Amino acid sequence: AYYISTVKKPLACTGVDIGSQNIQLARRRFGDTVHLNFIEGDAQALPVDDASLDVAISVETSHCLSDIGRFYSEVWRVLRPGGFF
């Protein structure tokens, strides 16, 4: 999320992780980065509104999920029409 936020410079970038310790670490390390935030959440039940994202990127996630189909459904749910995954 930090790389995307600083190199691609989107209007907003949100990192999601199921681990609260990972979120705390990311906030401590990158909390001052403009337009970047981190939220705790499950990739199979994303804490994001329907059709609210232009792009979804998954890094080092899919091999850990119990239901990859549920994850894909969540990605399509949160992407705006024409969004990219």
N, C-alpha and C positions, 0 to 999 in steps of 0.2 A: 504494500500500500504506500509506503514511504517513497519508493522509487517512482511509482506511477504518479504520485502527487507532485513530486519535485521535478520530474523530467517531462511528463506529458501535460502537467498543469491543468487538470480538470477543475471545474467550478467547485466540485465536492468529490471527496474520495472517502469511503468507509471500509475499514477492515473489520472482518467478523471472525471471531474465534470462539470455540466452545470452552476454552480454558480461561478461567478468571485470572490466573497468574500470568498468562500470555498477554491478556488485555492490559493488565496493570503494567507489565514491562514495556509494552508498546507505548502506552500513554506517558510513562516516565521518559522513555527515550525519544519519542517523536511528538510529544504533546504540543510543542510550540509550532509545529508545521502548519502553515496556512491551509485551510480547507480540508484538513485530514482529521478524521476521528475514528475511534475504535469502539466496537460494541461486542458484548458477549452474546453468543447465539449459536444455535445448532443449524448447520447447513441443510438439514432435512426439515427444518421449520424456521426459516429465516425471519428474524424480527424486523421485517421491512415491509412497507406498504405495497399493495398490488400495483403493478405497472409504474414503478417509481424510479427505476434505474435505466440508464442508457446502455451500460456495459456491465457485465458480470465476468469476473475472472476467478478461477479456482486454482490455487497453487498448493500442492502437497495435501490434498483433501480426499479425493475420490477413493483411494485405496483404504481409507479408514472408515468409510461409511457402511452401515449395515444394510441400507436400501438405496442403491444408486438411482433407481427410478424415481424415488421420492425426492431426492436431491434435484434431479433434472426438472421435475415438475415444479419445484420451488423456484428454480432459476427462471423458468418460463413465466411463472406467476409474477415475479418481481420486475421482469423486464418490460419496458415500454414497447409498444408495437414498433417493429423495426430495430429493436435493440440487439446488441451483439453479445455472444457468449463464446 
